[in-house]
């Protein structure tokens, strides 16, 4: 699984002496030193003179109660290099971007001090160690099937679309980049084959590659602008607490002109249920243009792009989010109002929807997000709404099974409740909760400790929140 670390270009930076270990899934103790969450190694251009130097750098860090590095002190460089000032500036600037789960005591998060010795090795003195065994494309194809018709082992490996998605999500982050690129190219070739003979156009931005057969020549650019705006808007709401992992290439977004083309493609990319758009952890988004209205299209784009952002940039490699949190986050942003081309997270749409940079005028439509809360209120009245604890323990099979609408709506409003309605400063607590969970801490225990509540005590305030929503 890939760690939250940048690629080392020139120095291999090894933490020695008092370096704490990488975070692992565990319960949160009452008293705890800072836990490193985002600690990329020190890097330098291979063209710099510093790339020829090996030395040991002793540093002290002051970490504030939010887990940010408030101060970096470079205490000693051994041996002296003749470039000590440059090394001091390099180390201090890069360590200032590190992030931690803050130290805690009985009163809650608190500032703390840490000491490290960083060993810097000259380029070439400590070669990068690759995988112990290079796996072939055929082996990965069997383990992560993309096309059940081409793969006789598909039926033996998984029995449902839900299980297929779990297998893919768990393993894709460990797939070598070269293999991932081949799998994405395979999906793009399949998409081109399913597009109905019209001209296929592409457009690239910083993060996205749009592929579409829509007739409008400007469509690829408009769509790419839309996806970039969604990505930026969602991440802007999270970036203060959740530093992003480095991107692994651009994210293809495939937009079919017709639903028929999309369904033919969907059927051959591993089971994707009845989704009208989806994010594949293989590394692409897929949609079609024949949706009921612009509001639905926009909500679907935001929902699936949120899945992509979380999977590609925010969740640690070995972590699989519980389904209620994964879908609840995507629904939370997907159901938020868009104002002047920007998302207003948590602000529920009132019927008027503006497309993000896609070039539409304003559209006034029925607010589809009203359906979920109404159904939850009905379930509260007749006593059939699941408890919060039941939702948190719901398996993927049950979540996507006979009553998915209620599970989606309840997950959306539970995220909204945790972020806006539970206790004092709930938004800051929710970001801290995500920071822990994205690094593998147990979800229920983390929720209880961050918010200072028990899961069982959430039922009545959550139901009251739904009644007033």
MISE-512168 format. One record per atom (N, C-alpha, C): x, y, z; residue in one letter. Coordinates in steps of 0.1 Angstrom, whole numbers, plus 5000, padded with zeros to 4 digits. Layout:
# MISE-512168
XYZA;...
END
This chain:
# MISE-512168
500849885000X;500050005000X;500950125000X;500550234993X;501350344992X;501250435004X;502350485010X;502250565022X;502050715018X;501750795028X;501550935026X;502951005025X;503650975014X;505051025013X;505351064998X;506051164996X;506451204983X;507551114978X;507751104965X;508851034959X;510151094962X;511151024967X;512451084970X;513251104957X;513651224954X;514251254941X;515851244943X;516351294954X;517751294955X;518251234968X;517651264979X;518051214992X;517151104996X;517751005002X;516950905009X;516950945024X;515850995029X;515851055042X;515250945052X;516050895061X;515650795070X;515550855084X;514450835091X;514250885105X;514950775114X;515850825123X;516550735132X;516450795146X;516950725155X;516950755170X;515550765175X;515050885178X;513750895185X;512550905176X;512750855164X;511550875154X;510450785158X;509250835159X;508050755162X;507650675150X;507050565151X;506650475140X;505450535133X;505150475121X;504050515113X;502750475120X;501650555118X;500450525125X;499850395120X;499250325130X;498550195127X;497150205133X;496250115128X;494950115134X;494950075149X;494450165157X;494450135171X;493450225178X;493150195191X;492350285199X;493150405203X;492350515205X;493050645209X;493150645224X;494350645229X;494550655244X;494250795249X;494050805262X;493750935268X;495051025267X;496150965270X;497451035269X;498250975258X;498651065249X;499351015237X;500251125231X;501451085227X;502351175220X;501851205206X;502251305199X;501851325185X;502151205177X;501151175168X;501251055159X;501451115145X;502551075138X;502851125125X;501851075115X;501251165107X;500251135097X;500751165083X;501351285082X;501851325068X;503351365070X;504251275068X;505651295070X;506451265058X;506351335047X;507051305035X;508551325037X;509451245031X;510851265033X;511351385027X;512551435032X;513151555026X;513551525012X;513251615003X;513651594989X;514351714984X;515151694973X;515951804967X;516151774953X;516251874945X;516451854930X;517751774928X;517751674919X;518951604915X;519951694909X;519651814904X;520551904898X;521251994908X;520751994921X;521352074931X;522652014936X;523552104941X;524852054947X;524551974960X;523351994966X;523051924978X;522851774976X;522551744963X;522351594960X;523551514961X;524751574963X;526051504964X;526451484979X;525651534988X;526051545002X;525351445010X;526051375020X;525451295030X;525751355044X;524751355052X;524951415066X;523851375075X;523951405088X;522951375098X;522451515103X;521151535103X;520551665107X;519751635120X;520051695131X;519251685143X;518251805144X;517051775146X;515951875145X;515051865158X;514451975161X;513451975171X;512152035165X;511051975168X;509752025163X;508852065174X;508152175173X;507052205182X;505752195174X;504852105179X;503652065172X;502452125180X;501552205174X;500552265181X;499352175184X;498352225190X;497152145194X;496352095183X;496552155171X;495852105159X;496652005151X;497851975155X;498751885148X;499651945138X;499652075137X;500552145127X;501852175133X;502852175125X;504252215130X;504352365132X;504452405144X;504552555147X;505952605146X;506952525148X;508352575147X;509252455145X;510252475136X;511252385133X;512652445137X;513352365145X;514752415149X;515752305144X;516652355135X;517752265131X;518852285141X;519152185149X;520052195160X;521552165156X;521752065148X;523052025144X;523151955131X;524151985123X;524451915111X;525851845112X;525851715110X;527151645111X;527351555099X;528551555093X;529651655095X;529251785089X;530051885092X;529852015085X;530051995070X;529252065062X;529252035048X;529652155039X;529752275044X;530052385036X;528752435030X;527652365031X;526352405026X;525252405038X;525752425050X;524852405062X;523652495061X;523852615057X;522752715057X;521652665047X;522152615036X;521152575026X;520452445031X;521152355037X;520552235043X;519552275054X;519952365062X;519052415073X;517752465067X;517852555057X;516652615051X;515752505044X;516452405037X;515752305031X;514952215041X;515652175051X;514952085061X;513852155068X;514052285072X;513052355080X;511852375071X;512052415059X;510852445050X;510052325048X;510652205046X;509952085043X;509252025055X;509952025066X;509351965079X;508252055084X;508152185080X;507052265084X;505752225078X;505852135067X;504552095061X;504151955067X;504851905076X;504451775082X;503151795091X;502351695092X;501151695100X;501051575109X;500551595121X;500451495131X;498951495137X;498551375142X;497451375151X;498051425164X;497451535169X;498051605181X;498151525193X;499151565202X;499251505215X;497951525223X;497651435232X;496451445240X;496851415254X;496051475263X;496051435277X;494551435282X;494351425295X;492951415300X;492151535296X;492751655293X;491951765289X;491751785274X;492351695266X;492151695252X;493451725244X;493351765232X;494551795224X;495451905231X;496751895229X;497651985235X;498951995227X;499652105228X;500952125221X;501952025226X;503051995218X;504051905223X;505351935215X;506451885220X;507751895213X;508251755210X;508951745198X;509551625194X;510951655189X;511851545190X;513251555185X;513451445175X;514151475165X;514551375155X;515951395150X;516551285145X;517751305137X;517451245123X;517651325113X;517351285099X;518651255092X;518751135086X;519951095079X;519751125064X;520551215059X;520451245044X;521551175037X;521251105027X;522251035019X;522251085005X;523451095000X;523651154986X;522951064976X;522551124965X;521951054954X;522850944950X;522250814949X;523050704945X;523650624956X;523750674968X;524350604979X;523350504986X;522050524984X;521050434990X;520050404980X;520250314971X;519350294960X;517950254965X;516950304957X;515550274961X;515250124959X;514650064969X;514349924968X;512949904962X;512849834951X;511549814945X;510849694951X;509749654945X;508949544950X;509749414950X;509549324960X;510249204961X;510049114949X;508849124943X;508549034932X;507749114922X;508149124910X;507449194899X;506249114894X;505049164895X;503949084892X;503549114877X;503149014870X;502849034856X;501449094854X;501149144842X;499749194840X;498749084841X;499148964837X;498148854837X;497748824852X;498748824861X;498448804875X;497548904880X;497849034877X;496949134882X;495549134876X;495449094864X;494149084857X;493348974864X;493948864869X;493148764876X;492748814889X;493648884896X;493348934910X;492349054910X;492449134899X;491549244898X;490849244885X;489849164883X;489249144870X;488549264865X;488749304852X;488049414846X;486849364837X;487049254831X;486049204822X;485649064824X;484449034830X;484148904833X;484048804821X;483748864809X;483748774798X;485048724794X;486148804796X;487448764793X;488148684804X;487548684815X;488248624827X;487448514833X;487748384830X;486948274836X;487048264851X;488048324857X;488248314872X;487348414879X;486648504871X;485848614877X;484748554886X;484048464882X;482948414890X;483448334902X;484648284902X;485148214913X;485648314924X;486148424919X;486748524928X;485648604936X;484648644929X;483648724936X;482248674932X;481248714940X;479848664937X;478948784934X;479348904937X;478449014935X;479249144932X;478449244927X;479149364923X;479749434935X;479049424947X;479549484959X;480949424962X;481049294962X;482349224966X;483349264955X;483049274943X;484049314933X;484549454936X;483749544940X;484249684943X;485149674955X;484849594965X;485649584977X;487049534973X;487049424965X;488349364961X;489149474954X;488549544944X;489249644937X;489749754946X;488849814954X;489249924962X;490449884972X;490449764977X;491449734987X;492849714980X;492749664968X;494049624961X;494649724952X;493749814946X;494249904936X;495349994941X;495350044954X;496350134958X;497750064959X;497749934959X;499049864959X;499549824945X;498749844935X;499149814921X;500249904917X;501349844911X;502449934906X;501850034895X;502450154895X;501950254886X;501850214872X;502850134867X;502850084853X;501649994851X;501349914860X;500149824859X;498849904859X;498749994868X;497550084869X;497350154856X;498450204850X;498350274837X;497750184826X;498250054826X;497749964816X;496249934818X;495849924830X;494449894833X;493550014829X;494050134832X;493250254827X;493250264812X;494350234806X;494350234791X;493350134785X;493250024792X;492349914787X;490849974788X;490550034799X;489250094801X;488950204790X;489950284788X;489750394778X;489550334764X;490350224760X;490050164748X;488650104747X;488250044758X;486849994758X;485850104756X;486050224762X;485150334761X;485050384747X;486250394740X;486250444726X;485450344717X;485550214720X;484850114712X;483350124714X;482950164726X;481450164729X;480850294724X;481650404721X;481050524716X;480650504702X;479450554699X;478750514687X;479150574674X;480450574671X;480850614658X;481050754656X;480650844665X;480850984664X;482351024667X;482651144665X;483951194668X;484251194683X;485351134687X;485751124701X;486751234704X;486451324713X;487251434716X;487851424730X;488951484732X;489651484745X;490051624749X;490251644762X;490751764767X;491451734781X;492651794783X;493351774795X;493551894803X;493451884816X;493751984826X;494751934836X;495052004846X;496051964856X;495751834862X;494451804865X;494151674872X;493351574863X;492751624852X;491751544845X;492151524830X;491651414825X;491651384810X;490251354807X;489551434800X;488151414796X;488151344782X;487351244781X;487051174769X;485551164766X;485151214755X;483651224753X;483351214738X;482151174734X;481651174721X;480451274719X;480351364729X;479351464727X;479651554715X;478551594708X;478751664695X;479351804697X;479051874708X;479552004710X;481052004711X;481752074701X;483252074702X;483852134715X;483052214721X;483552274734X;483252194746X;482552084744X;482151994756X;483251944764X;484351894758X;485451844766X;486051944775X;486252064770X;486852174778X;485852214789X;484552224786X;483652264797X;483552154807X;483552034803X;483451924813X;484751924822X;485851934816X;487151934823X;487152044833X;486652164829X;486652284838X;485652254850X;484552184847X;483652144857X;484252054867X;484951944863X;485551854872X;486651914880X;487452004874X;488452074882X;487852164893X;486752234889X;486052314899X;485452234911X;484952114908X;484452024918X;485551984927X;486651934921X;487751884929X;488251994938X;488452114933X;488952224941X;487952264952X;486752264949X;485752304959X;485652204971X;485652084967X;485551984978X;486851984986X;487951984980X;489251974988X;489452104996X;488952214991X;489052344999X;488352335012X;487352245013X;486652235026X;487352135035X;488352065030X;489051965039X;490551985040X;491152075032X;492652075031X;493352125044X;492652205052X;493352255064X;493652135074X;492852035074X;493051925083X;493551795076X;493551795063X;493851665055X;494751695044X;496051705046X;497051715035X;496851605025X;496951635013X;496651535002X;497951454999X;497751324996X;498751244990X;499051294976X;500251274971X;500551314957X;499751234947X;499351304936X;498551244926X;499351134919X;498651034914X;499250924906X;498750934892X;499151044885X;498651064871X;497351134871X;496951174859X;495651234857X;494451134858X;493351194862X;492151104863X;491251114851X;491151004843X;490251014831X;488851024836X;488051104828X;486651124830X;485951094817X;485250984816X;484650934804X;483150984804X;482751054794X;481351104793X;480751054780X;479850964781X;479150914769X;477951004765X;477751014752X;476651094747X;475351034750X;475250894750X;473950824753X;474050734764X;472950704771X;472950604781X;473250464776X;472750434764X;473050304758X;474550274758X;475250374753X;476750354752X;477350324766X;476850414776X;477350394789X;477050264795X;475850214793X;475450084799X;476249974793X;476549974780X;477349874773X;478749874779X;479349994782X;480650014788X;480649964802X;479650004810X;479549964824X;479449814826X;478749744817X;478649594818X;479949524816X;480849584809X;482149524806X;483349574815X;483049654825X;484049704833X;483949644848X;483449524849X;483149474862X;481849524866X;481049444874X;479649484877X;479649624884X;478849714880X;478649844886X;477249864890X;476449764892X;475049774896X;474249854886X;473349944891X;472550024882X;472950164882X;474250194885X;474750324887X;474650404873X;474250524874X;474150614862X;475450694860X;476350664869X;477750724868X;478550654879X;479850644878X;480550574888X;482050614888X;482750594899X;484150614900X;484750474902X;485650434893X;486350304895X;487650324902X;487950254912X;489350264919X;490450224909X;490150154898X;491150134888X;491750274884X;490950374884X;491450504881X;490750584871X;489350584870X;488650664861X;487250694866X;486650794860X;485150834862X;484450794849X;483150764851X;482350734839X;480950784841X;480350854831X;479050914832X;478450904818X;477150944817X;476450964804X;475751094805X;475351154793X;474751284792X;473251274793X;472651164792X;471151154791X;470551134805X;470851234814X;470251234827X;469051324827X;468151314837X;466951384837X;467051534836X;467951594843X;468051734843X;469451774848X;469851904846X;471151954850X;471451934865X;470451944873X;470751924888X;471151784891X;470551694884X;470951554887X;472351524881X;472651584870X;473951564864X;475051624873X;474751744878X;475751804887X;475951734900X;474851694906X;474951614919X;475751484917X;475451414906X;476151294903X;477651314901X;477951424893X;479351454891X;480051484904X;479451564913X;480151594925X;480251474934X;479251384935X;479251264943X;480351174939X;480451144926X;481551044922X;482951104922X;483051234919X;484351304920X;484851314934X;483951324944X;484251314958X;484851184961X;484251074956X;484750934958X;486250934953X;486450994941X;487750984935X;488751064943X;488451184948X;489351264956X;489751194969X;488751134976X;489051064988X;489950944986X;489550864976X;490350744973X;491750774968X;491950874960X;493250894953X;494150984962X;493551074970X;494451174976X;494351174992X;493351124998X;493151145012X;493251025021X;492850905016X;492850785024X;494150715024X;494650675035X;495950605036X;495750465028X;496850415023X;496850305014X;496150175019X;496350145032X;495750015037X;494350035042X;493750155042X;492550175048X;491350165039X;490350095043X;489050095036X;487950165045X;487350265040X;486350335048X;485150255049X;484450275060X;483150215062X;482150275051X;481250195046X;480450235035X;479550355039X;479050365051X;478250485055X;479050615054X;480350615057X;481150735057X;481550765042X;481850665035X;482250685021X;481050745013X;479950685014X;478750735007X;478150865013X;478250875026X;477750985033X;478551115029X;479851105028X;480651215024X;480351255010X;480251155001X;479951184987X;478551254986X;477551204993X;476251264993X;476251404999X;476951425010X;477051555016X;477451665006X;478551634999X;478951734989X;478051734977X;477551614973X;476751614961X;475351684963X;474951694975X;473651754978X;473851904982X;475051954982X;475252094987X;474952194976X;474652314980X;474252414971X;475552464963X;475352504951X;476452564943X;476052714941X;476952804945X;476752944945X;477853014938X;477553084927X;478653154920X;479753064915X;479352944911X;480352854906X;481152784917X;480752794929X;481552724940X;480552654949X;480952534954X;480252464963X;480152534977X;478952534983X;478852584997X;478552455005X;479552395010X;479352265017X;478352275029X;477452185028X;476452175039X;475252255037X;475352355027X;474152445024X;473252365015X;472052325019X;471252245011X;470652325000X;470552264988X;470052324976X;468552354978X;468152464973X;466752504974X;465952504961X;466552434951X;465852424938X;466652494927X;467352594929X;468152664918X;469552604919X;469952564907X;471252494906X;472152564895X;473352604898X;474252654888X;475252554885X;475552524872X;476552424869X;477952494871X;478852404875X;480252454879X;481052474866X;481052594860X;481852614848X;481452544836X;480252484836X;479952404824X;479252484813X;478852604817X;478352694806X;476752694806X;476052634815X;474652634815X;474152774821X;472952814818X;472252914825X;471752854838X;471152934847X;470552874859X;469352784855X;469252674862X;468052584860X;467352584873X;465952594873X;465152584884X;464452444884X;464752364893X;464252224893X;463752184907X;462952084907X;462552024920X;463851984928X;463952014940X;465051974948X;465051824951X;465851744944X;465751604947X;466251564961X;467051654967X;467551614980X;466451614991X;465251674987X;464151674997X;463651534999X;463751444990X;463151314990X;463751235002X;465051235004X;465651155015X;465251195029X;465351325032X;464851375046X;463351335048X;462551355038X;461151325040X;460951175044X;461651085037X;461550945040X;462050915054X;463150975058X;463750955071X;462751005082X;462051115080X;461151165089X;459951065091X;459551005079X;458450915080X;458850785088X;460150745086X;460650625093X;460750655108X;461050785111X;461150815126X;459750805132X;458750855124X;457350845129X;456850705131X;457150615122X;456650485124X;457650385131X;458750445136X;459650365144X;460550275136X;460750285123X;461550195115X;462850245111X;463250365115X;464550425112X;465650345120X;466650295113X;467750225120X;468450325130X;469050265141X;469750345150X;471150385144X;471750485149X;473050525144X;474050415145X;474050335156X;474950225158X;474750115147X;473450095143X;473150005133X;473750045120X;473550175116X;474150225104X;475650215104X;476250245115X;477750235115X;478250095113X;477449995117X;477849855116X;477349795103X;476649865094X;476049815082X;477049765072X;476949645068X;477849595058X;477549655044X;478449635035X;478249685021X;477049615015X;477049485017X;475949405011X;474549455015X;474449485028X;473149535034X;472949675029X;473949765029X;473849905025X;473249915011X;473849835002X;473449844988X;472349744984X;471749684994X;470749574992X;469349624989X;468449584998X;467049604995X;466549754998X;467249825006X;466749955010X;467950065009X;468550074997X;469750164996X;469350314998X;468150354994X;467750494995X;467850545009X;467350465018X;467350505032X;468750515038X;469550415034X;470950415038X;471750535033X;471550565020X;472250685015X;471750805022X;470450825024X;469950945030X;470450955044X;470350845052X;470750855066X;472250875067X;473050825058X;474550845058X;474850995055X;474151055045X;474251195042X;473951275054X;472851255060X;472451345071X;473251315084X;473751195086X;474651175097X;475951255095X;476551255083X;477751335081X;477351475083X;476251525078X;475851665080X;475651695095X;475151605103X;474951625117X;476251625124X;477251535121X;478551535127X;479351665124X;479151715112X;479951835107X;479351965111X;477951965114X;477352095117X;476452095129X;476151985135X;475151985145X;475451925158X;476651855160X;476851785172X;477951855181X;477451915192X;478351975201X;478952105197X;479952155204X;480652275201X;481652255190X;481752355181X;482752345170X;482752215163X;481552165158X;481552035152X;482352025139X;482452125132X;483252115119X;484752085122X;485352145132X;486752115136X;486851975141X;485851925148X;485851795153X;485751695142X;484851725132X;484651635121X;485951615113X;486651725111X;487851715103X;488951635111X;488951645124X;489851565132X;489451415131X;488151395132X;487651255131X;488051195117X;487951275106X;488351225093X;489851195093X;490651285099X;492051265098X;492451135105X;491851105116X;492150975123X;491650855114X;490450865110X;489850755103X;490550725089X;490850825082X;491550815070X;492950745071X;493450755084X;494750685086X;494650555093X;493350505095X;493150365099X;492750345114X;492450455121X;491950435135X;490550385134X;490150305144X;488750245144X;487750355145X;486750345136X;485750445134X;484950475146X;484250375152X;483350405163X;484050465175X;485150405178X;485950445190X;486450595188X;486950625175X;487350755172X;486250855173X;485050825168X;483950915169X;483650945183X;483550845192X;483250865206X;484250955213X;485550935210X;486551005217X;486651155212X;486551165199X;486651305193X;485551395198X;484351335198X;483151415201X;482751405216X;483351315223X;483151295237X;481751245240X;481251155232X;479851095233X;479950945232X;478950875235X;478750735232X;477950725219X;478150615212X;477350595200X;475850585203X;475550515214X;474150505218X;473450635221X;474150735226X;473550855229X;473250945217X;473650905205X;473450995194X;472050985187X;471350875191X;470150845184X;469150965185X;468851005197X;467751105198X;468251245193X;469451295195X;469851425189X;469851415174X;470251295168X;470251285154X;468851285148X;467951215155X;466551215150X;465951355150X;466251435161X;465751565162X;466351655151X;467651625147X;468251705137X;467551675123X;467251545121X;466551515109X;465151575108X;464451575120X;463151635120X;463151785116X;464251855119X;464351995117X;465052035104X;465551935097X;466451955085X;465552005074X;
END
